[in-house]
C-alpha cells in the first residue's frame, strides 16, 4: 500500500501478557516514529528511528517498552508485562528523513489491557 | 520543555461560518508549529506547518494559521466551514531544527452544523 500500515488494528490482552505491534512505513522513508494516544489526549512521543538505530527513545515510559527496526524498514513495538494503564492507541509515522519533513501517520493499533 | 494548549475541546460552527481553533504554545527555543487533522478511522494528516519565514501559513482545504510570537499563538482559521471539515484537530510544537519529536495538544473536535 501507499501509506503507513499498522497491525493489528485492535488488540485485546490480559494484564501481564506480552504484546507486539507492527508498523510498515512508506517505502523509502528512512525515519520512523512511535507515538501513543490515550483517550481524550493528543499523541505522545515514544521513540524515533533513523534507519535501523533508535535516534531518540526518550519518550519510552519504562523498561517494559522496547522497539526495534532491524532492517531499517518494518518496526515492532514490544510491551512486556502489560498493565491496564498501557491501554491506548499506538500510532506509527514515517518521514523521508529531512528535519522538517512531513510525518505520515498510520491509523494506529488500539491496545486494550483487561 | 515545550507544551501546547488548545482552548476548547469541542467547537461547533454552522456550515459557511468562520472556523477558529485556538492554539497557544510554550517553548524555550524558536518553535516549529503544526496543525494536524484526524478524520474518523483515518490517520493524522498534516494541514499546515510553520518553520521559518512568513508567519501566515496556508494549508490544505482552505485552512490557514498565523504564528504570533508575541502572543505565543498559532490559531487555525477557515473563512467558511464545510460539512467535510468535521474532524478532530491537533496543534503541535517541536524544537526548531527538527520536526521529529512533536508535542501535541489534547485536540479540538470540530462539529459543523447544517
Boltz contact constraints between the chains, C-beta under 6 A:
constraints:
  - contact:
      token1: [A, 41]
      token2: [B, 106]
      max_distance: 6.0
  - contact:
      token1: [A, 42]
      token2: [B, 90]
      max_distance: 6.0
  - contact:
      token1: [A, 42]
      token2: [B, 104]
      max_distance: 6.0
  - contact:
      token1: [A, 42]
      token2: [B, 105]
      max_distance: 6.0
  - contact:
      token1: [A, 42]
      token2: [B, 106]
      max_distance: 6.0
  - contact:
      token1: [A, 42]
      token2: [B, 107]
      max_distance: 6.0
  - contact:
      token1: [A, 43]
      token2: [B, 104]
      max_distance: 6.0
  - contact:
      token1: [A, 45]
      token2: [B, 101]
      max_distance: 6.0
  - contact:
      token1: [A, 48]
      token2: [B, 100]
      max_distance: 6.0
  - contact:
      token1: [A, 99]
      token2: [B, 98]
      max_distance: 6.0
  - contact:
      token1: [A, 100]
      token2: [B, 51]
      max_distance: 6.0
  - contact:
      token1: [A, 100]
      token2: [B, 99]
      max_distance: 6.0
  - contact:
      token1: [A, 102]
      token2: [B, 46]
      max_distance: 6.0
  - contact:
      token1: [A, 105]
      token2: [B, 43]
      max_distance: 6.0
  - contact:
      token1: [A, 105]
      token2: [B, 44]
      max_distance: 6.0
  - contact:
      token1: [A, 106]
      token2: [B, 43]
      max_distance: 6.0
  - contact:
      token1: [A, 107]
      token2: [B, 43]
      max_distance: 6.0
